[in-house]
Amino acid sequence: MDIRQQLLAAFEIEHREHLDAIRTALAAEGPVDWHDVFRRAHSLKGAARAVDLPPVEAVSHQLETLFERISAGQRPLDREARAATHLALDRIEAFVAASASGAASMPEDALAALNACLDPGAPAVSATAQAPPSAAVPPTPAIPPAPASEPSSEPAQSVLRIPASAVESLSRASHGLWAALPAQGSVGERIARLSANANALRRRTEAVRRVSVSPPAAAEASEMAALRQGLAEVETGLAALAREAADLAQGHKAAVLSVETAARRLREETERLALVPAETVFGGLARAVRDLARADGQEVDVTTRGLDVPVDRAMLQALKDPVLHALRNALSHGAESPEIRQRRGKPAALAIMLTVEAQGGRLVLGIHDDGRGPDLAAIEATGRERGLIAPGENLEAEALLALPFEPGFSTAGAVDALSGRGMGLSVVAEVARTLHGQVQLARRQPHGTSLILTLPLSAARRPVVIVTAGGSRFALPSGSAEALTRLDPSALSTVAGRPVAQVAGEGGEDVTLPVAELGDLLGLGVGRAEGGTIPVVRLRGTRGRCLLAVDRLEEVRTLLVLPPPPIGSDPALVTGTVILGTDTPALVLDPDGLIDRIGRAGPRAMRHPTKGAEDGSGTISEKRRSTILVVDDSITTRTLEKSILEAAGYRVIVCVDGQEALDRLRARIEPVDLVVADVEMPRLTGFGLVEALRAEEDFARLPIVLMTSRGDEEDVARGLELGADAYLTKQKFDQRELLDTIGQLL
């Protein structure tokens, strides 16, 4: 993969992070952190410049200007500013998505809306005219948002984009299996040869037997000599046969192992294709709902949570249309005028949230809004009109809220682009039944409606750690296993009557965690032999952390997670079942349930002196490459700088902001010879990092290069005055200048 492909892949991740952070900040209650919002727009502009996307750079530049004015109190964050911001973010998201196919075009409406906020009396300015000086943007025709069409009743074709790297990995695994199979043919040839040798030996044995039947007294000397020679030949043949059988057994074992390894790799790569983050399918739904709202003249704030949860792609594809139906339903039935919302103490814009969670052995999807809430009277009237409620029958609220899932059921007064046909929620219910799940509609407090889809994770594949405890095998979610290691029994101590041990934590500090035997927690006892080190899983849950001692650590695999057995398992500890091999089940354990059962008092941090890179004599123990620490909150910039420096032969480590870099340097995790840092970063800026390092004797002479888009003379002067050894600007970035500067400082 060339450097531009790497940068585009990094930008694909980074731009979503910035867009989501800005949307979340604007949707949050309370004051907005305008410094972070401005920094996000600034970083987005710089990253767009790095990957040569001038239209994105132009819109980001205007967003940056708008946020700066709002932060300075020069204009309010009113409805117009919010609408312009969300339109710009959606257009950027759509443009980047379309860029992957090479058919991207940036509509002019985003810049027009931003310009209207910045200068209401000025004429509309195109992306070309508005772009920063470093970007030459060709004019792009304005295109209106695509009209919202009613989803087809025909099943959608399951088409999803798969990364080329995943296809290549699958292809390599397939070739690996194909390469391992010829070894089985070789084993077959050796078995045939062994059989032929055994038959020859049998014939020779028969000949010897015939000689030996003559009475010894009558045997002549020649016959006795022939008998002795025959016995010797049989003995030699038996020895050769034994050696060949042993070689064959060893070769067969190696061939079987090779095939099993190749088959396992092929299976894992195939399963990896099936397991993708929910964002793969649901990532564009928020923008689709905002486009629908704009087309209908409504304001809406759409947020998402949990789209990083891995789910089987087939399940996601089956859920895409139902989730879109549910979002449209929330938009249609939850909409209120801004005046009514304000009288009821709500924000002017309708808020809709899509949540994705894995709870135990089930996948839970939620569509929540703060709109009007369910109209129980209208639901009851429609139910009676359609004969779903018998005359004189009175239903509770829960039963009434189940009626909208009936086919053709609608309380809308007319058919429009969003509702009125009574198909939306019935589609959701039908898919839930098909996936052996359930759907529920509920009133939300204090305002609005929640639609909850609960589905078994039987179709979801998840990575798990397989361990043995008490003679049985169990699975732990790999996302909760921070580390797999071995613990020396001498490292155990006791606090408040509980066994504890110190382990290396983040930032160079030691952390004391409780230790528990998994076999004891499950009432199975310990099957591990005494003495030697203890296999341990460092487990993290939502309620804390612990060290879980097991009999044996086996492997990490991606497996189908089935529901837990209906009987015979503890629901507080067991969340599902996986099948190992062909028919061996193993229970999937809940980390939070295990931590609760331990009843721990909580970890306590303990700091100890850290060791540097030098040995006892004060000299470097071995020759090494120069190590450079790259500090930048932009993943695109980090990727670019890391690629350049590694290509030049340097060893590179990265940090996402100044505080992380400072903590890492102080922890002395590894020797660092030079630092390359951005200036605009969260928590601790590049200026703050330089100032902090120069204040410590250990880092007073550590070479530091500031490389930033802030190229004003006062910024350059400030950086150098604080102690930076060099100050480079990204606008005039030249990798030769960077390498020359580093070469001189080292």
C-alpha positions in Angstrom: 0.0 0.0 0.0 1.5 3.4 -1.0 1.6 6.4 1.3 -1.4 8.1 -0.2 -3.5 5.0 0.3 -2.3 4.8 3.9 -3.2 8.5 4.4 -6.7 8.1 2.8 -7.4 5.1 5.0 -6.3 7.0 8.1 -8.4 10.1 7.0 -11.4 7.8 6.6 -11.2 7.0 10.3 -10.0 10.4 11.5 -12.7 12.5 9.8 -15.5 10.4 11.3 -13.9 10.9 14.7 -13.9 14.7 14.3 -17.4 14.9 12.8 -18.9 12.7 15.6 -17.1 14.8 18.3 -18.5 18.1 16.9 -22.0 16.6 16.6 -21.8 15.3 20.2 -20.5 18.6 21.6 -23.3 20.6 19.9 -26.0 18.1 21.1 -24.8 17.9 24.7 -26.6 19.7 27.5 -24.7 22.6 29.1 -21.9 24.8 27.8 -20.0 23.7 24.6 -16.3 23.2 24.8 -15.6 25.6 21.9 -11.8 25.1 22.2 -12.2 21.4 21.4 -14.8 22.0 18.7 -12.5 24.6 17.0 -9.5 22.3 17.3 -11.5 19.5 15.7 -12.4 21.7 12.7 -8.8 22.9 12.5 -7.5 19.3 12.6 -10.0 18.3 10.0 -8.8 21.1 7.7 -5.2 20.1 8.1 -5.9 16.4 7.5 -7.9 17.2 4.4 -5.0 19.2 3.1 -2.6 16.3 3.8 -4.7 13.9 1.6 -5.4 16.6 -1.0 -9.2 17.0 -0.6 -9.6 20.7 -1.3 -13.5 20.8 -1.0 -13.3 19.3 2.5 -10.6 21.7 3.4 -12.7 24.7 2.2 -15.8 23.7 4.2 -13.7 22.9 7.2 -12.1 26.3 7.0 -15.5 28.0 7.1 -16.5 25.8 10.0 -13.4 26.8 11.8 -14.2 30.5 11.3 -17.8 30.1 12.4 -16.7 28.3 15.6 -14.1 30.9 16.3 -16.7 33.7 16.1 -19.2 31.8 18.3 -16.5 31.1 20.8 -15.5 34.8 20.9 -19.1 35.9 21.4 -19.3 37.6 18.0 -22.4 35.6 17.0 -24.7 33.2 18.8 -25.1 29.5 18.3 -28.7 29.9 17.1 -30.8 27.6 14.9 -29.3 29.0 11.7 -25.7 28.2 12.9 -26.7 24.8 14.1 -28.4 23.9 10.8 -25.5 25.2 8.8 -23.0 23.2 10.9 -24.9 20.0 10.6 -25.4 20.5 6.9 -21.6 21.1 6.5 -20.7 18.0 8.5 -23.1 15.8 6.5 -21.8 17.1 3.2 -18.2 16.4 4.3 -19.2 12.9 5.3 -21.0 12.2 2.0 -18.1 13.6 0.0 -15.5 11.4 1.7 -17.7 8.4 1.3 -18.1 9.1 -2.4 -14.3 9.8 -2.8 -13.7 6.1 -2.4 -15.4 5.4 -5.7 -13.8 8.4 -7.4 -17.2 10.1 -8.1 -17.2 12.7 -5.3 -18.8 16.2 -5.7 -19.2 18.7 -3.0 -22.6 20.6 -3.2 -22.4 24.4 -2.7 -25.2 24.5 -0.2 -23.0 23.9 2.8 -20.6 26.8 2.0 -23.6 29.0 1.2 -25.2 28.2 4.6 -21.9 28.9 6.4 -21.3 32.1 4.5 -24.8 33.3 5.4 -24.0 32.7 9.0 -20.7 34.5 8.8 -21.8 37.4 6.7 -25.6 37.5 6.1 -25.4 40.4 3.5 -22.7 38.9 1.4 -23.4 37.0 -1.9 -22.9 33.2 -2.0 -19.3 32.2 -2.4 -18.2 29.0 -4.1 -15.9 26.4 -2.7 -13.2 27.6 -5.0 -13.3 31.2 -3.8 -13.6 30.2 -0.2 -10.8 27.7 0.0 -7.7 28.6 1.9 -4.9 29.9 -0.2 -3.0 26.6 -0.2 -5.9 24.8 -1.8 -6.9 25.1 -5.4 -10.5 23.8 -5.6 -12.1 23.3 -9.0 -15.7 24.5 -9.2 -18.3 21.8 -8.3 -21.9 21.9 -9.4 -24.5 22.1 -6.7 -26.5 19.0 -6.3 -29.6 18.7 -4.2 -30.0 16.0 -1.6 -31.3 12.7 -2.9 -35.1 12.5 -2.4 -36.2 10.1 0.3 -37.9 7.2 -1.4 -40.0 4.5 0.2 -38.0 1.3 0.8 -38.8 -1.5 -1.6 -40.8 -4.3 -0.3 -38.5 -6.7 -2.2 -35.6 -8.1 -0.1 -32.5 -6.0 -0.6 -29.5 -7.6 -2.1 -26.8 -8.2 0.6 -23.9 -6.2 -0.8 -21.2 -4.9 1.5 -17.8 -3.5 0.8 -15.0 -5.7 2.0 -11.5 -4.3 2.6 -9.0 -5.5 0.0 -6.6 -6.5 2.8 -9.3 -8.9 4.2 -9.7 -10.6 0.8 -6.0 -10.9 0.5 -5.7 -12.5 3.9 -8.5 -15.0 3.0 -6.7 -15.8 -0.3 -3.4 -16.4 1.5 -5.1 -18.7 4.0 -6.8 -20.6 1.2 -3.4 -21.0 -0.6 -1.9 -22.1 2.7 -4.5 -24.9 3.0 -3.9 -25.9 -0.6 -0.2 -26.1 0.0 -0.6 -28.3 3.1 -2.8 -30.9 1.3 0.0 -32.5 -0.9 1.6 -33.7 2.3 -1.3 -36.0 2.8 -0.6 -37.6 -0.6 3.0 -38.2 0.5 1.8 -40.0 3.6 -0.4 -42.2 1.4 2.6 -43.2 -0.8 4.6 -44.1 2.3 1.8 -46.2 3.7 1.6 -48.1 0.3 5.4 -48.7 0.5 5.2 -49.8 4.1 2.4 -52.3 3.1 4.6 -53.7 0.3 7.6 -54.2 2.7 5.4 -55.9 5.2 4.1 -58.4 2.6 7.7 -59.1 1.5 8.7 -59.7 5.1 5.7 -62.0 5.5 6.8 -64.1 2.5 10.3 -64.4 3.9 8.9 -65.4 7.3 6.9 -68.2 5.6 10.1 -69.5 3.9 12.0 -69.5 7.2 9.1 -71.3 8.9 9.2 -74.1 6.3 12.9 -74.6 6.9 12.4 -74.7 10.7 9.8 -77.5 10.6 12.5 -80.2 9.8 13.7 -82.0 13.0 17.0 -80.6 14.2 18.6 -84.0 14.4 17.9 -84.6 10.7 18.8 -81.2 9.6 22.0 -80.9 7.7 24.5 -78.1 8.2 23.4 -76.3 5.0 19.8 -76.2 6.2 20.8 -74.8 9.6 22.9 -72.1 7.9 19.9 -71.2 5.7 17.7 -71.0 8.8 20.1 -68.7 10.7 20.4 -66.5 7.6 16.6 -66.3 7.2 16.1 -65.4 10.8 18.7 -62.7 10.5 17.0 -61.3 7.4 13.6 -61.3 9.2 15.1 -59.6 12.2 16.6 -56.9 9.9 13.3 -56.5 8.1 11.4 -56.1 11.3 13.8 -53.4 12.5 13.5 -51.6 9.1 9.7 -51.9 9.2 9.6 -50.5 12.8 11.8 -47.5 11.7 9.7 -46.8 8.7 6.5 -47.1 10.8 7.9 -44.6 13.3 8.9 -42.2 10.5 5.5 -42.6 8.9 3.7 -41.8 12.2 5.8 -38.7 12.7 5.3 -37.5 9.1 1.6 -38.1 9.4 1.4 -36.1 12.6 3.2 -33.2 10.9 1.0 -33.4 7.9 -2.2 -33.4 10.0 -0.9 -30.5 12.1 -0.1 -28.5 8.9 -3.5 -29.1 7.5 -5.3 -28.3 10.8 -3.3 -25.1 11.1 -4.0 -24.0 7.6 -7.7 -24.9 8.0 -8.0 -23.0 11.2 -6.4 -19.9 9.7 -8.8 -20.2 6.7 -11.8 -20.5 9.1 -10.6 -17.5 11.2 -10.2 -15.3 8.1 -13.6 -16.4 6.8 -15.2 -15.6 10.2 -13.4 -12.3 10.3 -15.2 -11.3 7.1 -18.5 -12.0 8.7 -17.8 -9.9 11.9 -17.8 -6.2 11.3 -18.5 -3.1 13.4 -22.1 -2.0 13.4 -20.9 1.3 11.8 -20.2 -0.6 8.6 -24.0 -0.7 7.9 -25.5 1.8 10.3 -22.9 4.6 9.9 -24.8 6.4 7.2 -28.3 6.3 8.8 -27.9 9.4 10.9 -27.1 11.5 7.8 -30.0 9.9 5.9 -32.4 11.0 8.7 -31.0 14.5 8.7 -31.5 14.7 4.9 -35.1 13.5 5.3 -35.7 16.1 8.0 -34.2 18.9 5.8 -36.4 17.8 2.8 -39.4 18.1 5.1 -38.4 21.4 6.6 -37.7 20.0 10.1 -34.8 20.3 12.5 -33.3 17.2 14.0 -30.2 16.2 16.0 -29.3 12.6 15.4 -26.6 10.9 17.5 -25.3 7.4 17.6 -23.7 5.3 20.3 -22.1 1.9 20.2 -21.4 1.6 16.5 -18.1 0.0 17.2 -19.8 -3.2 18.5 -18.8 -6.1 16.2 -21.8 -7.9 14.8 -22.3 -10.5 12.0 -22.6 -8.7 8.7 -25.6 -10.8 7.6 -27.5 -9.7 10.7 -26.6 -6.1 10.2 -27.7 -6.2 6.6 -31.0 -7.8 7.7 -31.5 -5.0 10.2 -30.6 -2.0 8.0 -34.0 -1.4 6.5 -35.9 -2.0 9.8 -33.7 0.4 11.7 -34.1 3.0 9.0 -37.9 2.5 9.2 -37.8 3.0 12.9 -35.7 6.2 12.6 -38.2 7.5 10.0 -41.0 6.6 12.3 -39.3 8.5 15.2 -38.9 11.5 12.9 -42.5 11.5 11.7 -44.4 10.8 14.9 -42.0 12.6 17.2 -41.9 15.9 15.3 -43.2 19.0 17.0 -42.9 22.7 16.1 -40.0 24.5 17.7 -42.5 26.7 19.6 -44.3 23.8 21.2 -41.0 22.1 22.1 -39.7 25.3 23.8 -43.0 25.6 25.7 -42.4 22.1 27.0 -38.8 22.9 28.0 -37.2 21.0 25.2 -34.5 22.1 22.7 -35.8 23.5 19.4 -34.6 20.5 17.4 -36.0 17.0 17.8 -33.3 14.7 19.3 -33.0 11.1 18.0 -30.5 8.6 19.2 -29.5 5.2 17.8 -27.8 2.9 20.3 -26.2 -0.5 19.7 -25.2 -2.7 22.7 -24.1 -6.3 23.4 -25.8 -7.3 26.7 -24.8 -10.8 27.7 -25.8 -13.1 24.9 -28.1 -10.6 23.2 -27.8 -7.7 20.8 -29.9 -4.7 21.9 -30.7 -1.9 19.4 -32.5 1.2 20.6 -34.1 4.2 18.7 -34.9 6.9 21.3 -36.5 10.3 20.7 -37.6 13.2 22.8 -40.7 14.0 20.7 -44.4 13.9 21.4 -44.4 10.3 22.7 -46.9 7.6 21.8 -50.5 8.9 21.3 -52.3 6.1 23.2 -55.8 7.6 22.4 -55.0 7.6 18.7 -53.6 4.1 18.9 -56.7 2.8 20.7 -59.0 4.5 18.2 -57.2 3.0 15.2 -57.1 -0.4 16.9 -60.9 -0.4 17.4 -61.5 0.8 13.9 -59.5 -2.1 12.5 -61.1 -4.6 14.8 -57.9 -5.3 16.8 -59.7 -4.4 20.0 -63.0 -6.1 20.8 -66.0 -3.9 21.7 -65.9 -3.2 25.4 -62.4 -4.4 25.8 -59.9 -2.1 27.6 -56.2 -2.6 27.0 -53.4 -1.6 29.3 -50.7 0.8 27.9 -48.3 -2.0 27.2 -50.8 -3.9 25.1 -51.8 -0.7 23.2 -48.1 -0.1 22.4 -47.9 -3.5 20.7 -50.6 -2.6 18.2 -48.5 -0.3 15.9 -46.4 -3.4 14.9 -49.5 -4.9 13.1 -49.3 -4.7 9.3 -51.0 -1.6 7.9 -51.4 0.0 11.3 -50.9 3.8 11.2 -52.2 6.7 13.3 -51.0 9.3 10.7 -53.7 11.5 9.3 -52.3 11.4 5.7 -49.7 9.7 3.6 -46.5 11.6 3.1 -42.8 10.9 2.4 -42.3 9.7 6.0 -45.4 8.0 7.2 -49.0 7.0 6.7 -48.8 3.7 5.0 -48.6 1.6 8.2 -45.6 -0.4 6.9 -42.7 0.9 9.0 -43.0 -0.8 12.4 -44.6 -3.9 10.9 -41.3 -4.4 8.9 -39.4 -4.0 12.2 -41.5 -6.6 13.9 -41.3 -9.1 11.0 -37.5 -8.9 10.9 -37.3 -9.3 14.7 -39.4 -12.5 14.5 -37.3 -13.8 11.7 -34.1 -13.3 13.8 -35.8 -15.0 16.8 -35.9 -11.7 18.7 -38.5 -9.3 20.0 -39.4 -5.6 19.6 -41.0 -3.3 22.1 -42.4 0.3 22.0 -42.3 2.3 25.2 -42.9 5.7 26.6 -39.7 7.6 27.4 -39.4 9.8 30.5 -39.8 12.7 30.6 -40.6 13.0 26.9 -40.6 10.9 23.8 -40.6 7.3 22.7 -38.1 4.4 22.8 -38.2 1.4 20.4 -36.1 -1.5 21.6 -35.0 -4.4 19.4 -33.6 -7.4 21.4 -32.0 -10.1 19.3 -30.0 -13.3 20.2 -26.4 -13.1 19.4 -26.6 -16.6 17.8 -25.7 -15.0 14.5 -22.9 -12.9 16.0 -19.3 -14.0 16.0 -17.1 -12.6 18.7 -13.4 -13.1 19.7 -13.1 -15.1 22.9 -10.2 -16.3 25.1 -10.4 -20.1 25.7 -9.2 -21.2 29.2 -9.3 -24.3 31.3 -10.4 -24.3 34.9 -11.4 -27.2 37.2 -11.0 -29.7 34.3 -13.5 -27.8 32.0 -13.0 -25.3 29.3 -14.6 -21.8 29.4 -14.6 -18.7 27.1 -14.1 -15.1 28.2 -14.8 -12.1 25.9 -11.4 -11.1 24.5 -12.3 -7.4 24.7 -12.3 -7.8 28.5 -9.0 -9.6 28.7 -6.3 -6.8 29.0 -3.5 -9.3 29.1 -2.7 -13.0 29.2 0.4 -13.7 31.4 1.9 -15.9 34.0 2.3 -15.0 37.7 5.1 -16.1 40.0 3.5 -17.4 43.3 6.1 -15.5 45.2 4.5 -12.3 43.9 1.3 -12.9 45.7 0.5 -11.0 48.9 -2.6 -10.5 51.1 -4.7 -7.3 51.6 -7.8 -7.4 53.9 -7.6 -11.2 53.8 -7.7 -11.4 50.0 -4.8 -12.5 47.7 -3.5 -9.7 45.6 -0.6 -9.1 43.2 1.1 -6.1 41.6 1.1 -5.9 37.8 2.5 -3.2 35.4 -0.2 -0.6 34.7 -0.5 2.2 32.2 1.8 5.1 32.5 4.6 3.1 34.1 2.9 2.6 37.5 2.3 -0.7 39.2 -1.3 -1.5 40.1 -2.4 -3.9 42.9 -5.3 -6.1 41.8 -7.2 -8.9 43.5 -6.4 -12.5 42.5 -9.0 -15.3 42.3 -9.1 -18.8 41.1 -11.7 -19.3 38.3 -12.2 -22.9 39.4 -13.0 -21.8 42.9 -15.5 -19.1 41.7 -17.3 -21.8 39.7 -17.2 -24.4 42.5 -15.0 -26.7 40.4 -11.8 -26.6 42.3 -8.3 -26.1 40.9 -6.9 -28.7 38.5 -3.5 -27.1 38.2 -0.4 -28.8 39.5 1.3 -27.1 42.4 4.5 -25.2 41.8 5.6 -23.2 38.8 4.0 -20.1 37.5 0.3 -19.4 37.5 -1.6 -18.8 34.2 -3.5 -15.5 34.7 -6.0 -13.4 32.7 -6.0 -9.7 33.6 -9.7 -9.1 33.4 -11.5 -5.7 33.0 -15.2 -5.2 33.4 -17.4 -2.2 33.9 -17.2 -2.7 37.7 -13.4 -2.9 37.9 -10.4 -5.2 37.2 -9.0 -8.4 38.7 -6.5 -11.2 38.0 -8.2 -14.4 37.1 -6.0 -17.5 37.7 -6.8 -20.5 35.5 -5.4 -24.0 35.0 -4.4 -23.4 31.4 -4.5 -20.6 28.8 -5.4 -22.2 25.5 -6.1 -19.8 22.6 -7.9 -16.8 21.3 -10.6 -17.5 18.6 -13.5 -15.9 16.9 -16.5 -18.1 17.4 -20.3 -18.1 17.1 -21.8 -17.0 20.4 -25.0 -18.9 21.1 -27.5 -18.2 23.9 -26.7 -19.7 27.3 -28.2 -23.1 28.1 -31.8 -22.7 29.5 -31.0 -24.8 32.6 -27.9 -25.7 34.6 -26.0 -22.4 34.3 -25.7 -19.4 36.6 -27.3 -16.4 34.8 -25.1 -14.1 36.9 -22.0 -15.6 35.5 -22.9 -17.1 32.1 -23.8 -15.0 29.1 -23.6 -17.5 26.2 -22.2 -20.7 24.7 -19.6 -21.4 22.1 -18.9 -24.7 20.3 -15.3 -25.9 20.3 -14.2 -28.3 17.7 -17.1 -30.3 16.3 -19.5 -30.7 19.2 -17.8 -29.6 22.5 -19.7 -26.7 24.1 -18.1 -24.2 26.4 -19.8 -21.5 28.5 -19.1 -17.8 27.9 -18.5 -16.1 31.2 -19.5 -12.6 32.1 -16.5 -10.5 33.4 -18.8 -8.3 35.5 -20.4 -11.3 37.1 -17.0 -12.7 38.0 -15.7 -9.4 39.4 -18.9 -9.1 41.5 -18.4 -12.6 42.9 -14.8 -11.8 43.9 -16.2 -9.0 46.0 -13.0 -7.0 45.7 -12.2 -3.8 47.6 -10.7 -2.0 44.6 -7.2 -1.5 43.1 -4.7 0.9 44.5 -1.9 2.5 42.5 1.6 2.1 43.7 4.5 3.9 42.1 8.0 2.5 41.9 11.2 3.9 40.4 11.5 3.2 36.8 14.6 2.0 35.0 16.2 3.8 32.2 17.9 2.5 29.1 21.3 2.4 30.7 22.9 -0.5 32.6 24.6 -0.3 35.9 27.8 1.2 34.4 25.8 4.2 33.0 26.4 3.1 29.4 24.0 1.9 26.7 23.9 -1.9 26.9 23.5 -2.5 23.2 23.6 -0.6 20.0 20.2 0.6 18.7 18.6 2.8 16.1 17.6 6.4 17.1 14.1 6.5 18.5 11.8 9.4 17.6 8.6 10.2 19.5 5.9 11.7 17.2 3.2 13.6 19.1 0.1 14.7 17.1 -3.7 14.4 17.7 -4.3 13.9 13.9 -4.0 10.2 12.9 -3.4 11.3 9.3 -0.4 13.5 10.3 0.9 10.8 12.6 0.7 8.2 9.8 2.5 10.5 7.3 5.3 11.4 9.7 5.7 7.8 10.9 6.0 6.5 7.4 8.6 9.1 6.4 10.7 8.6 9.5 10.6 4.8 9.4 11.5 4.8 5.7 14.6 6.9 6.8 15.6 4.1 9.2 14.4 5.6 12.5 12.4 3.7 15.1 9.1 5.6 15.7 6.7 5.7 18.6 3.5 7.8 18.7 1.4 9.7 21.2 -1.9 11.4 20.6 -1.3 14.5 22.7 1.2 16.4 24.8 0.1 14.9 28.2 0.4 11.3 26.9 3.9 12.1 25.6 5.0 13.7 28.9 3.7 10.7 30.9 5.4 8.3 28.6 8.8 10.1 28.7 8.6 10.3 32.5 7.8 6.6 32.7 10.9 5.8 30.7 9.2 3.0 28.8 11.9 3.2 26.2 14.8 5.6 25.4 13.7 8.5 23.2 16.3 10.5 21.2 14.1 13.2 19.7 10.6 14.5 19.8 8.5 15.8 16.9 5.3 17.5 18.2 2.3 19.4 17.0 1.2 22.6 18.8 -2.7 22.4 18.8 -3.5 19.3 20.9 -6.0 18.5 23.6 -5.0 18.3 27.3 -1.4 19.6 26.8 -0.3 21.6 23.7 3.0 21.4 22.1 4.1 24.7 23.8 3.1 23.2 27.1 5.0 20.0 26.4 8.2 21.9 25.5 7.9 24.0 28.6 7.3 21.0 30.9 10.2 19.0 29.4 12.7 21.9 29.6 11.8 22.4 33.3 13.0 18.8 34.1 16.7 18.1 34.2 16.4 14.7 32.5 14.9 16.3 29.4 16.5 19.7 29.3 18.7 18.7 26.4 16.2 16.4 24.6 15.9 17.6 21.0 12.4 18.9 20.2 11.0 19.8 16.8 7.7 21.6 16.7 5.8 21.0 13.4 2.5 22.7 13.2 0.1 24.7 11.0 0.6 27.7 13.2 3.1 29.7 11.2 2.7 33.2 12.6 5.9 34.9 13.6 4.8 35.3 17.3 4.0 31.5 17.4 7.5 30.7 16.0 9.1 33.1 18.4 7.2 31.6 21.4 8.1 28.0 20.5 11.8 28.8 20.2 11.8 30.9 23.4 10.2 28.0 25.3 13.1 25.8 24.2 12.2 24.1 20.9 15.2 23.3 18.8 13.4 23.8 15.5 10.0 25.1 14.3 8.6 23.8 11.0 5.2 24.7 9.5 2.9 22.1 7.8 1.8 24.6 5.1 5.3 24.4 3.6 5.9 20.8 4.6 9.0 19.3 2.9 10.0 15.9 4.1 13.6 16.5 3.2 13.6 19.6 5.5 12.2 17.5 8.3 14.8 14.7 7.8 17.7 17.2 7.4 16.6 19.0 10.6 16.4 15.7 12.5 19.8 14.6 11.1 21.4 17.8 12.3 19.9 17.6 15.8 20.9 13.9 16.2 
